[in-house]
Amino acid sequence: MTYRTLLTHVQPYGWSDLRLEMAAALAVDLDAVLIGLAAESVPIYAVSDPYGMAAPQLTSILVEQQTKNLEDAHTRFLELAGRAQTQWRSIRDLPTPAMARAARSADLIVVGGSSSGTDDKNYAVDIGELVLTAGRPVLIVPQDGGFLAPKKIVIAWKDSRESRRAVTDAMPFLEKAEEVMVLGVGSAEDTDNLHFETKDVADLLARHGVKSCRPTVAAGTGEKVEAQILAHIEAFDADLVVAGGYGHSRATEWVLGGVTRTLLHLPKRYVLLSH
């Protein structure tokens, strides 16, 4: 398996420059095509005349600004794509569903690395929603960007469909890594099963030529699971973290915390999530 096509959301005014620079460099490294997608929706404001009709002048101004933003995003893409093989798409729609639909043409989606300072769904991708809806692995660029050279990878293992999918989806990175940790965290009663499961995954990866694959088990329950995972990621100094996204409902993760929510906000690490 290899990544032949990458997809990324391109925003205007330099908001997505870190993400775009990384995606372009990765596309060149992989000899892959980079699809840039500009998507933006006109906000709906509660502005009306006495008869309940939206103000035409405001709508016209918003559409004009939207057009300028999409054009500026295209300019940024042309400037920063460099030597990458590229395709361009532009759509007047919410970015998250637009990206999910465009994922049919891609092997890997690149998100994150944004300096826009907004999570407004009219302008920015909701990464959690995209993980759930795209049907493709989602690579999250850290806040400060930077090129991904995944020499050390941590697989945050849980015996779930999502984790098994993530391991397969991440194989192009895993095969190039110098060290891989398959990390299982659970209660004392889960220890024996986790040793067996992580060894199974490590053996599978070794048969695919993955180097120095280390099964590792740590104790933790509740919030301590996230803390243990973060501690091992830091100690291992991982370049990339691979995990299944939303092993249970997103609503439950939002209320109770959860590993996915924690990984979505890792400031210095690349994260690959599959669902």
Secondary structure, DSSP 8 states (H G I E B T S, - for coil): ----EEEEE--STTTTHHHHHHHHHHHHHHT-EEEEEEE--------B-TTS-B-HHHHHHHHHHHHHHHHHHHHHHHHH-TTSEEEEEEESS-HHHHHHHHGGG-SEEEEE---S----TTTS--HHHHHHHS-S-EEEE-TT------SEEEEEE-SSHHHHHHHHHTHHHHTT-SEEEEEEEE-GGGHHHHHHHHHHHHHHHHHTT--SEEEEEEE--THHHHHHHHHHHHHHT-SEEEEES-SS-HHHHHHH--HHHHHTT-SSSEEEEE-
